[in-house]
Amino acid sequence: MKRVLFVSMIGQPGRYDPAVYEDQPGGDNEVHWVFLQLRELGLADRIEYHGVFVCRGEALPDPQEADAVILGGSYHSVHDDLDWQHLTRRWLQRYRGTGRPLLGICGGHQMIAELDGAPVRRIDGGRKLAGTMPVRLTEAGRDHFLFEGYEAEPEFHFANEEHVAALPAGATLLAARAELPCAALDHGGGWYSIQFHPEATAESMAVSWRPTHPEFAGNYRPLANGNLLLGNFLFGTGIV
């Protein structure tokens, strides 16, 4: 079985209150959230899956020890200039040299685009994008394996204040929204990234806002196939 590594950047201690997730399966263990989605897709027994909380000081493995990587989102900005963020960037550059696939999610999407020279900026007006919302697939997106089984304007869960403001050099645009010109990207070389959260449930997204913006909690609704993209990534890259 192929080895799939989830790299969690959710937040270093003190950045958020883990108690907001106490009623969620696994609490604030983002690695477990992804496992539950993979199990729902029937894929958990078809891969060797494990995760690393790099934001909490856990060591990343040798890049050769992963056949695929999922790089998670974060309460932190890519501009926070934290030591573990620099370490992760250096590790990603080494992993890229293996030629193996990667999927970046939200903050992971932004970090990968930044590595490729694209600017990451606050959403216009300093607004927060919070809710279950559609994206518009481009022609390339409609034909891309990541979005197999989705309609032309599929819905996903969003929770972000920053976005990739321009297409990275050599990347292909797969999906966009008015506020997000680069909502999903194919970077080439088996690397893909998305601004939204296929690994999260409506409930886990809603509770994340309650300490600071409880008015956003009602913006989320369950999705029948939001997690399908995770399976598409693993199937499309030959991991399963």
C-alpha positions as CSV (number, residue, x, y, z in Angstrom):
1,M,0.0,0.0,0.0
2,K,1.1,3.5,-0.7
3,R,2.0,5.9,2.1
4,V,-0.1,9.1,2.5
5,L,1.2,11.8,4.8
6,F,-1.1,14.6,6.1
7,V,0.9,17.6,7.2
8,S,-1.1,19.6,9.7
9,M,-0.4,23.3,10.0
10,I,-3.7,24.0,11.9
11,G,-2.0,26.2,14.6
12,Q,0.7,26.3,17.2
13,P,-0.4,26.2,20.9
14,G,-2.2,29.4,21.8
15,R,-3.2,30.4,18.3
16,Y,-6.7,29.1,18.7
17,D,-8.8,27.5,21.5
18,P,-9.0,23.7,21.0
19,A,-12.0,23.6,23.3
20,V,-14.2,24.8,20.4
21,Y,-13.8,21.4,18.8
22,E,-14.5,19.3,21.9
23,D,-17.8,18.0,20.5
24,Q,-16.2,17.1,17.1
25,P,-15.0,13.5,16.4
26,G,-11.3,13.6,17.4
27,G,-11.6,17.1,18.9
28,D,-9.1,19.4,17.2
29,N,-7.1,16.5,15.7
30,E,-7.2,17.5,12.0
31,V,-5.3,14.3,11.1
32,H,-8.2,12.3,12.4
33,W,-10.7,14.4,10.5
34,V,-9.0,13.4,7.3
35,F,-8.9,9.8,8.3
36,L,-12.7,9.9,8.9
37,Q,-13.3,11.3,5.4
38,L,-11.0,8.7,3.9
39,R,-12.9,6.0,5.8
40,E,-16.2,7.3,4.5
41,L,-14.8,7.1,1.0
42,G,-13.8,3.5,1.6
43,L,-10.1,4.4,1.2
44,A,-8.7,4.2,4.7
45,D,-7.8,0.5,4.4
46,R,-6.2,1.0,1.0
47,I,-3.4,3.3,2.1
48,E,-0.9,3.7,4.9
49,Y,-2.1,7.0,6.4
50,H,-0.5,9.1,9.1
51,G,-0.1,12.7,10.0
52,V,2.4,15.1,11.4
53,F,1.6,18.3,13.4
54,V,4.5,20.4,12.1
55,C,3.0,23.5,13.8
56,R,3.4,21.8,17.2
57,G,7.0,20.8,16.7
58,E,6.5,17.3,15.3
59,A,9.3,16.3,12.9
60,L,8.6,15.8,9.2
61,P,9.8,12.5,7.8
62,D,12.3,12.0,5.1
63,P,10.5,13.1,1.9
64,Q,11.2,9.7,0.4
65,E,9.0,8.1,3.1
66,A,5.7,9.6,1.6
67,D,4.1,8.5,-1.7
68,A,1.6,11.4,-1.5
69,V,1.2,14.4,0.8
70,I,-1.8,16.4,1.8
71,L,-0.8,19.8,3.2
72,G,-3.6,21.2,5.4
73,G,-4.9,24.6,6.3
74,S,-4.0,26.9,9.1
75,Y,-5.2,29.5,11.5
76,H,-1.9,31.2,10.7
77,S,-1.1,33.5,7.8
78,V,1.6,32.5,5.4
79,H,3.1,35.9,6.3
80,D,3.5,35.1,10.0
81,D,7.2,34.3,9.5
82,L,7.3,31.4,11.9
83,D,10.2,29.0,12.2
84,W,8.0,25.9,11.5
85,Q,6.6,27.6,8.4
86,H,10.1,28.1,7.0
87,L,11.0,24.5,7.9
88,T,7.9,23.3,6.0
89,R,8.7,25.3,2.9
90,R,12.2,23.8,2.9
91,W,10.8,20.3,3.3
92,L,8.2,20.9,0.5
93,Q,11.0,21.9,-1.9
94,R,12.8,18.6,-1.0
95,Y,9.6,16.6,-1.4
96,R,9.0,18.2,-4.8
97,G,12.3,16.8,-5.9
98,T,10.8,13.3,-5.5
99,G,8.3,13.9,-8.2
100,R,5.5,12.6,-6.0
101,P,2.0,14.2,-5.7
102,L,0.7,16.7,-3.3
103,L,-2.6,18.3,-2.5
104,G,-2.6,21.7,-0.7
105,I,-5.7,22.8,1.2
106,C,-6.5,26.4,2.2
107,G,-3.3,27.6,3.9
108,G,-1.5,24.8,2.2
109,H,-2.8,26.1,-1.1
110,Q,-1.5,29.5,-0.3
111,M,1.9,28.2,0.8
112,I,2.4,26.2,-2.4
113,A,1.3,29.2,-4.6
114,E,3.7,31.4,-2.7
115,L,6.5,28.9,-3.3
116,D,5.7,29.3,-7.0
117,G,6.0,33.1,-6.8
118,A,2.3,34.1,-6.6
119,P,1.2,36.8,-4.1
120,V,-1.0,35.9,-1.2
121,R,-3.1,38.9,0.0
122,R,-6.1,39.7,2.2
123,I,-9.4,39.4,0.5
124,D,-10.6,42.8,-0.8
125,G,-11.9,45.0,1.9
126,G,-10.5,42.8,4.6
127,R,-13.6,40.6,4.5
128,K,-13.8,37.1,5.7
129,L,-15.1,34.3,3.4
130,A,-17.1,32.0,5.7
131,G,-19.7,29.5,4.5
132,T,-20.7,26.8,2.1
133,M,-20.3,28.3,-1.3
134,P,-20.0,27.4,-5.0
135,V,-16.9,27.7,-7.2
136,R,-17.0,28.1,-11.0
137,L,-15.0,25.4,-12.7
138,T,-12.9,26.5,-15.7
139,E,-12.9,24.4,-18.9
140,A,-9.7,22.9,-17.6
141,G,-11.3,22.3,-14.2
142,R,-14.4,20.5,-15.8
143,D,-12.0,18.1,-17.5
144,H,-9.7,17.6,-14.5
145,F,-9.7,14.4,-12.5
146,L,-9.9,16.4,-9.2
147,F,-13.4,17.5,-10.1
148,E,-14.7,14.2,-11.6
149,G,-18.2,13.6,-10.3
150,Y,-18.9,17.3,-9.6
151,E,-21.1,19.8,-11.4
152,A,-19.8,22.9,-13.2
153,E,-20.4,25.0,-10.0
154,P,-19.8,22.6,-7.1
155,E,-20.1,23.8,-3.5
156,F,-17.4,23.5,-0.8
157,H,-16.8,24.8,2.7
158,F,-14.7,28.0,2.9
159,A,-13.1,29.8,5.9
160,N,-10.4,32.3,5.0
161,E,-9.3,35.9,5.1
162,E,-6.4,35.7,2.6
163,H,-6.2,34.3,-0.9
164,V,-3.9,33.6,-3.9
165,A,-4.2,36.8,-5.8
166,A,-2.6,35.8,-9.1
167,L,-2.0,32.6,-11.1
168,P,1.5,31.2,-10.3
169,A,3.8,30.8,-13.3
170,G,3.2,27.5,-15.1
171,A,0.0,26.7,-13.1
172,T,-3.4,26.0,-14.7
173,L,-6.5,27.6,-13.2
174,L,-9.2,25.0,-12.3
175,A,-11.8,27.0,-10.3
176,A,-12.5,30.5,-9.2
177,R,-15.0,32.8,-7.4
178,A,-15.4,36.5,-7.6
179,E,-13.4,37.0,-4.4
180,L,-11.0,34.2,-5.2
181,P,-9.4,34.4,-8.7
182,C,-7.4,31.3,-7.9
183,A,-9.6,28.9,-5.9
184,A,-8.1,25.7,-7.4
185,L,-4.9,25.2,-9.2
186,D,-2.9,22.5,-11.0
187,H,0.7,23.5,-10.5
188,G,2.1,20.8,-12.7
189,G,4.3,17.9,-11.7
190,G,1.5,16.2,-9.7
191,W,1.0,19.2,-7.4
192,Y,-2.6,20.6,-6.9
193,S,-4.1,23.0,-4.5
194,I,-7.5,24.3,-3.4
195,Q,-8.7,27.2,-1.2
196,F,-11.6,25.3,0.2
197,H,-12.0,22.4,2.7
198,P,-13.0,19.0,1.4
199,E,-11.7,17.4,4.6
200,A,-14.0,19.3,6.9
201,T,-17.7,18.9,7.8
202,A,-20.2,21.7,8.1
203,E,-20.1,21.3,11.9
204,S,-16.4,21.5,12.3
205,M,-16.3,24.6,10.1
206,A,-19.1,26.3,12.0
207,V,-17.6,25.8,15.4
208,S,-14.3,27.2,14.3
209,W,-15.9,30.7,14.0
210,R,-17.9,30.7,17.2
211,P,-15.4,32.3,19.5
212,T,-14.8,35.3,17.2
213,H,-17.6,35.4,14.7
214,P,-20.6,33.4,15.9
215,E,-22.7,35.0,13.2
216,F,-20.8,32.9,10.6
217,A,-21.8,29.5,12.1
218,G,-25.1,29.4,10.3
219,N,-23.4,29.9,6.9
220,Y,-22.5,26.2,6.6
221,R,-24.6,23.3,5.4
222,P,-23.8,19.6,4.9
223,L,-22.5,18.5,1.5
224,A,-23.2,15.1,-0.1
225,N,-19.9,14.9,-1.9
226,G,-17.6,17.6,-0.5
227,N,-15.0,15.0,0.4
228,L,-15.1,13.3,-3.0
229,L,-12.1,15.5,-4.1
230,L,-9.9,13.7,-1.6
231,G,-10.6,10.4,-3.3
232,N,-10.2,12.0,-6.7
233,F,-6.8,13.1,-5.7
234,L,-5.7,9.7,-4.6
235,F,-7.2,7.9,-7.6
236,G,-6.0,10.4,-10.1
237,T,-2.4,10.2,-8.9
238,G,-2.4,6.5,-8.8
239,I,-2.1,6.2,-5.0
240,V,-5.2,3.9,-4.9
